[in-house]
Structures are given as C-alpha cells and as structure tokens.
Amino acid sequence: MTSNSQFDTVAKSYPSYPHVLPLREEVELHSFRVAAGDVTGLAALDLGCGAGRYAQHLARWGAGRVVGVDDSAGMLELAQDAEDAEPMGITYRLADVSTDHLLDLAGTMDLVLSCYALPYAPSVARLTGMFTTARTVLREGGRFIAATLNPDYADHDIERGYYDRFNMRLTANVHPPVEGTPVHLHAWFNDPAATPIDVDAYWWSPTTYEVAAKTAGFTSLTWHHFTVSDTGVGHFGEDYWTPYLTRPHAVMLEAS
C-alpha cells in the first residue's frame, strides 16, 4: 500500500501505548463508549481509523462487522499488524474518505465512528466529502459519531500551557482563527524515548460543520461535550479535569 499522508511519518515512530494517557482513556474513550451505546451485532465503520484503536474497540464492544478506513498506509500497517497478532475479524482498507465515498459499502453500516479525522480536512469540499462518505455507507436510521477540533479550544500562543498536563499543545497560524486556518498539534508521551507527534489540522466553525453535514444528506446534527469516567474522577479528582472540561480541545458531534 502507498499513500501520501502526514500520518505516514508519524506512524514510523508511533508508540503502541499512547492510549494509556488519562485523557484518551478516561475522557475520549469513555465519551465514545457512552455515545455509541449498545453496538451488539451492528455493522460499524471506523472512518479515519489510524492504527485501528476504535475499530478494535468496536469489535470488543460486540459489533458484528467492523471496517476501518484510513488514507495513511503507515498507520494501516500498524492496524493490520495488530489484527494479525490478535484476530478480531476487522477489515482494513486504504482510502481517502474525503474523496472516495466507499460506494461498495453504500447502505451497509449501522454506525460510523470517527476520532479526529474531520479536522484534517483542508477544505470545505473535503470536509463535506467526509460527511458524504459517512452518509453513503450508513443505512437509513444509522448514526455518524465523530470527535473533532473544538472551535473554542485554548490556543497555546494565547493561553500558554493550558493543555500541558494532557500532553499536548495546539497553536493556530492566525489569531483568532478563521475558516480553514491551520492548527498545529504537538503531542508527547510519558516516555523520553517516544518521538513526539507533530501534525496540522484545520479550524472550522460549527456552522461550517453543520452546512457540510446537511450538504452530505444528514438531516440532524447534535453537538456533545466530552465527559469523564467515574474511574478518571476517582483516580485524579475533579479538579484535575476541570480546566480541560471548561475548554476541551475537542468536541463530539452526532449526525443522522
């Protein structure tokens, strides 16, 4: 497989354990699990699956069929390596979901999950294309649940260190950001041997997301805030999470 994704470079040094970070486990994963609900027996697509984190969780949660799609060959190699080591019945495929609408899967999915794929759309057309792919593969009554960049995130240039305890910084090229402004993500792990991640996302307003969803054929879009698991509160305390929940770096949307 070949591709031209900024995540190909990330994959070369991508550690196998970034998901043990508290934010990813106790907030992100918890919030997706609550939003997804009972997925037993459902056909599900992980749109922008990366190394297969949520495809694997969907399988563990009981989904009957799971497909992961990403445009990074390097990340998909990691996902396929995990599948080969511990077969879960997940199918992975290389595709740019902003332009390839997966017509062979049209109307076959009950649920589409997407963790941080939408903010990497560099244009409104490609953002709309991602929504179009999700809508294309969904059956009537299916749901699209996605985490994306919070338009009201705390920028490191203005509020220095705001997300440092959560191992990341976000910095826009323009302040305040406007439609399509690049936002640089610098993320690191609790191991000096693990190479930090540096990638560029794009800022889109809530209105742009809503118009993209409607153009793609969705009739309803609802915004959700992340929540913290009871385990996360019990282990770290409420005060640890308060700054993040006040200005989270990401929000969730649900389209149907």
N, C-alpha and C positions, 0 to 999 in steps of 0.2 A: 504494500500500500504506500502511496505517496500523497503528500499534501503540502500546503504552504500556510501553516497556521503558526501564530506566535507561541502557541502552546506546545509545538513540537520541541522547541528549545527548552521549555520548562520541563517537559517530560524526561529529558536526559538526566536531570538531577532531581526529579520529583521523588520525595521520600515516600515510603509506604505507610507512614504513620502520621501525616498531618492532621488526620481526622480525630486524633485524641485531644486536640486542643479544645478547651472548655466551650468556647463559643460555637464551634462546629457541632459538638456533641449535645450540649445542654440547651442550646437555643435553636440553631439551624435544623438539626436532625429532629429534635423534639417538635418544632413547629410544622415541619413537613409531615411528620407522622400524624399529628392531630388533624391537619388539613386533609390528608389523603383519606383518613377514616379506614373502614374495612375494605381491603382490596382483595379479599379472598376470591380466587378464581378469575379475577379480571385480567384482561389484556392491557398491558401498560407499556408506554414508550418513555424512555429517558432521553429527552431532547437536549443535545449538548452534553453527553454523558461523561466526557472526560475519561478518567481512569475507571469508570463504572461504579462509583460509590452508590448512587441512588438506584441504578439498575440492580445492584446486589441487594440493597435494602428492600426493593420491591419484591424480589424473589423471596427473601426471608419473611416478608410480611404476608406471603401467601398468594401473590399474583400468579395467575395460571400461565401467562405468556409474557415474557419480558424482552423488549428490544432496546438496545442502546445505540444511539447515533451521534457521531461527532465528526468534525472536519479535521481533527488532528490525528494523523496516523501514529504519532509517537504516543499519545495518550491511549489510543485504542490498543496499541500493543500491550500496554500495562493492563488494560481491562481484559484482554484476551488471555494474557498470562495468568491472571487471577482465575479466570474461568477454567483454563486448562488444569490449574493446580487443584481447584475445588469446583467441579462442575455443578452449575446451578440451573442449566438449561437456558442461559441468556444468549441471545444472538446479537452480535455487534456488527455495525456496518459504517463505512466511511462515506460521509455526505455532508455537503454544506446546506444546512437546513434553512438558510435564508434564501436559497435559490432552487434547491431540489426539494420538491414538495412530497416526495415519497408516495407517488401515485399508486404504486403496487400495494401499499398498505391502506389505501383510502377506505374509510369507514370501518376499520377493523379494531380500533382501540377504544377502550373504555376510559382510560386515564392517560394523560400526558403530564409528566413532571419535568421541570427544567430548573436546574440550580445554577444561576449566574450565567446563562447563555445570552439572554436578551440584551444585557448592557454591552455586549461585544458586537452588536450590530452597528456598523459605521455610518449607516444612512437610514432615513425613514423607510426607504424602499426595502432595505434588507431586514429592518425590524418588522415591517409588515409581512415580509416573506416568512419570518419565523412563526408569526401568528398564523399565517396561511397554512404552513406545514402542519402545525398542531391541529388546526380546524379540519384539514383534509383527512388526517388519519383517524380522527375521532368519529365514533358512531353518534347518532342523534342522542342527546342526553349525556354525552361524555363531558369530561371536565379537563381543563388545562390549568395546572397549578404551577406557578413559577416564582422564583426569588430573583429580584433584580436590584440594581443600584437605587438606593433611596434618593430621590431628588433633593431631599433636605439633609443629606449626610453632612458630617463635620469634616471640613477640609483642613488638612494638616498645615497649610500655609496660614490659615486664619486662626485655627484652634489647635495649636501645636500639642502633639502627644495625646490627643483625645482618645484614639483607639490603640495606643501603645500597649496597654495591658492585654489587649486582644490580638497582639502580634501582627498589626497591620497599620498602614498609613495610606490615605487617599489624597491625591493632590491634582487639582484641575489646572489646565493651561490658562484659563481665563476666570476671573472673579468679578461678579458672580458668573457661574457657567450659563451658557446659552445652548440651544438645541444642537446636539452633536459635538459639544466640547469634549475633547479627550480628557479622561481622568486616569491618572496613573496609580496603579495598585502596587505597593511594596509590602510583601508579606514575608514573615520569617517564622522559623520553628524553634522549639526549645532544645536545640542541639546545634552547637557551633559547626558541626560537620555537614549540616544540611544547607544547601545553597538556597538563599532567599529567592522568592518569586517576584519578578517584575513584569507586569503586563499592562496594557492600556485598554480601558473600557471607554464608554461614551455616555454622556449625560443626556437623558431625555426627560421631558416634563411629563407629569401624569396625563395631561391632555393628549400628548403625542402617543403614549401607550394606548390610551382609550380609543383614539382615532384608528390606530393601527389594528387593534382588535376588532373594531367594528368593520373596517375595510376588509378584513380577512373573513368575515362572516359570523363572528361571535355577536350575540345579542345582549350579553350581560357581562360586566366586568366589575369585580369587587376587590377592594384593597384590604389586606390584613397585616397586622403588626406581628412581629415575632414575639413569642413568649418563652419563658424559662421553665425548664422541667423542675419538678419538686426536688429531684436529686441535685440539680445545679444550685438551687436556693439553699438546700440543706448543707451542701458541701462548702459553698463560697459565701453564703449570706446574701441578703437582698441588696445591701449597699454596693457590693461588688458589681452587680448588674445594672444598677440604676442609671449611671451615665450612658451606658450602651442603649438601654431601652428608651431613654429620653431622645437620643439622636442615633438610631441604628444606622449602620452603613448600608443595610438592605431592607427591603420590604417584600411582602408576598402579594401576588395578585391571583385571582381565580376567574377564569373566563369560561363561559358556557354558551 
